Amino acid sequence: MRVAMVSYEVYPFAKVGGLADVVGALPKYLERQGVAVDIFMPYHKKVDENAPKFGYVIEKVSEGIPVPHLLTDEKFDIYKTTLPGSKNVNVFLISNKYYFSADEVYAGPDLAEQAIFFSNAVLESIGRLNFSYDIIHVNDWQTGLIPPYLKTLYRDDEVLSKVASVMTIHNLAYQGLYEPSYMKFAGLPEYLFNIDGLEFYGKMNFLKGGLIFSDVINTVSPTYAREIQTKEYGEKLDGVLRIRSSDLYGILNGIDYEEYNPETDKRIYVNYNLQNIEKKRENKRMLQRELGLPEKDVPVIGMINRLVVQKGLDIMAEIMDYVSLFDIQFVLLGTGDKEYEDMFRKLGERYPDKYSINLKFDVVLAQKIYAGCDMFLMPSRYEPCGLGQMYSLRYGTIPIVRYTGGLADTVKEYNPQTGEGNGFGFEGFESADLLKAIAKAIYYYQDKEHWQRIIRNAMTTELSWDSSAKEYIKLYQRAKAKRQ
Ligand code: ADP
């Protein structure tokens, strides 16, 4: 089985969010199970910036390649490197000075043109490199036009006509909605612009193209795969997803057990495991010291998030004054909407001994929080998979979540009778229920026997990529069978 995996973000070359973690990890685990994977991504400026830190070497493969279907004379070059931690996962970098020279991943002259250019460059590269892939695995809206291209302009291509396509939705809310005029730039046949194709309320919808034309679709948790077929979570694409229901799967993301291991993680203060769990407390003390919080044995609740409405910050706003009545500390790390940055800044000013508000992006502090806190808060409105709760479970930091999407698939309510369960949560999107869940966690924190049990359950939760990689192989086989 040979797979071309296509993504705008790949860790460690260029990361913005969870997508990069997935595409940076999954190929390593597929490789171990005998699948040959090549990755295709844009040659962002960040790729050069991160090279010294991660020690990958980049070489040029080919240059001056045109994209014949597009309304542009821009050409691209192909560079190549290897995914760190893999044996043989090639990473092909699509380079073009005009489209991919911005400081950030999602920046540049025109995000729609960039996505179209990249998608075409990938298809042209595959034709040129002449690798006979079984599967093209595309991710999110930036690569959503690849399946429609395969089924139209490349339908008779000797190499590409045999390739099956798999589309993964990492977050349905981001769809790539643009003016219909981009159809012309993209060189796509006009007949595709209708309700059964790329048209979406008068706009061109890149993600919808992928959802309609890929051979199989998946998203990053079984619960989210069900939720997005409903009006409430469907982001106006639930109808399309219901039509494709028999080709739609949910595969939970794993986490990189080597990168995220409290026993070996160099970014945390003191390493620990289940056998010497008392060392976790040292991480807590050191975190309190670094952040200027009183060094007391009270429950410390962490939160690491993009500060956007998806993350349930509006229901948090309603209850944080009540939460502040408890003898607790709260550590926030995040950046995002001004409204929420202001909300947290004010809480920090009002309760300086309880709140540590860190409005920045800092991966080292993030690890110290995963290791040093007692609890981790994720009251999301929706959550395709969520990585934060998985990292915190692995570090014995007990998640308090809203049971939706991947949060519902990874966190199980603690049951004091059976001793099972690895966290606390609530179902409806109500601030009173969130408050109750936090209070419940604080209650069990006081009981050392129960708390040790919950930590044990958390740290032994199965979250590795091994089983998810097996599921992806099954998905590829289904796509291949459909194509044949
Ligand atoms: P999403 O993909 O919706 O942002 P996830 O929970 O799936 O949410 O992934 C978020 C990832 O980004 C996690 O690895 C989290 O630790 C990290 N992250 C988010 N905000 C920050 C920040 N301010 N500093 C460091 N890491 C962050």
Residues whose N, C-alpha, C, O or C-beta is under 5 A from the ligand:
A	BS01	ADP	G17 G18 I304 N305 R306 L333 G334 T335 K360 F361 D362 V363 A366 G386 L387 G388
